[in-house]
Amino acid sequence: MKKVMMILGIAALLASCNKGGVNKNAKLTTQLDSASYSLGMLVGSDIAKNADEKNPLVQELIFSGLAAGLDKDSTGSIKTTEEAANVWRAYLQKRQQEKMKEAKEKMEKAKAEGKKFLEENKNKAGVLTTESGLQYKIIKQGEGKKAKKGETVKVHYTGTLIDGTKFDSSRDKNRTAFEFPVGQGRVIKGWDEALQLMPVGSQWKLFIPADLAYGDRAAGKKIPGDSVLIFDVELLEIKKPEAKKK
């Protein structure tokens, strides 16, 4: 809370320097000018972190509150910094509760839909299931060797949710093939298992249950907890180990 009050206090000081309007392209001629602008930019960025896309903070009221704090004006609806701090804390707590509720709802939805998807998918032509529950379909079977635990593989991949939403791809523009050592816990369990089954040159479609992916943890903004993940993976090569220096 001390940090919040410090940030608001600094922002109030900055706002007082230009109550007549905001010039985002202010001319910076001295080091003090640059330092002042930079501090304002950092403070604004910190405040923006609390922005809610669905219910954005009202900028006019932010500046009204800043002006009231600067002028020590206690005639407004919120009269003291302590009261303001309590209101702000309550707002953040409410937002956190809403986010947790939303995440739980998404997770429950993903879990139910994922279970149904895997039950139906395992009976489709060409789909194979391993003992762990990993499902895969061979798009192209290579003739190279298979990677052993600890060996570094080079792959291209595209990852989607079961509804087709793409969340990542090494095939996107300006991306390169992904390299990692298999069986070392550097990737999700489903990948570690599949990449030790695929011969070099293969392209498989993986259907990975949540317990072999990220479990009940969300991964970024696009992958809810308990999500089944689908990957189109192509094993390009097994990297030769670097020769040890003598």
MOQUIQUI-V940034 format. One record per run of one state. SS is the DSSP state (~ for helix, > for strand, _ for the rest). FROM is the first residue (numbers start at 1). TO is the last residue. If there is no record, write none. Layout:
# MOQUIQUI-V940034
{{SS	FROM	TO} {SS	FROM	TO}}
This chain:
# MOQUIQUI-V940034
{{_	1	1} {~	2	16} {_	17	30} {~	31	48} {_	49	58} {~	59	70} {_	71	80} {~	81	121} {_	122	126} {>	127	129} {_	130	134} {>	135	140} {_	141	145} {>	146	146} {_	147	151} {>	152	161} {_	162	165} {>	166	169} {_	170	177} {>	178	181} {_	182	188} {~	189	195} {_	196	198} {>	199	199} {_	200	202} {>	203	208} {_	209	209} {~	210	212} {_	213	218} {>	219	219} {_	220	222} {>	223	223} {_	224	228} {>	229	238} {_	239	246}}
